[in-house]
Amino acid sequence: MLFALFYVIAITILALHFTGFLGRHNLEWLVLVLAVAVFPAVIYL
């Protein structure tokens, strides 16, 4: 369940990034937080 929730949040953050919403509201740091959250899984696999 948590894994599915993570995917929903990640897709939402990416959609908001590509629409420019994060840039307008000075929330681009969320993309970096998402990248840091995914990084350990990429190294592990």
C-alpha positions in Angstrom: 0.0 0.0 0.0 2.8 2.4 0.9 4.5 1.6 -2.4 1.4 2.5 -4.4 1.1 5.7 -2.4 4.7 6.6 -3.2 4.0 6.1 -6.9 0.9 8.3 -6.8 2.8 11.1 -5.1 5.8 10.7 -7.5 3.5 10.9 -10.6 1.7 14.0 -9.1 5.0 15.8 -8.4 6.3 15.1 -11.9 3.0 16.2 -13.5 3.1 19.5 -11.5 6.8 19.9 -12.5 6.1 19.6 -16.2 3.1 21.9 -16.1 5.1 24.6 -14.4 3.1 24.7 -11.2 6.1 23.9 -9.0 8.2 26.6 -10.6 5.5 29.3 -10.2 5.1 28.4 -6.5 8.8 28.0 -5.8 8.4 24.3 -5.0 11.0 22.8 -7.4 12.8 21.3 -4.4 10.1 18.6 -4.3 11.6 17.1 -7.5 15.0 16.9 -5.7 13.3 15.3 -2.7 11.7 12.7 -5.0 15.1 12.0 -6.6 16.7 11.4 -3.3 13.9 9.1 -2.2 14.3 7.0 -5.4 18.1 6.9 -5.3 18.6 4.1 -2.7 16.2 1.8 -4.7 18.2 2.5 -7.9 21.5 1.6 -6.2 20.0 -1.5 -4.5 18.6 -2.9 -7.8 
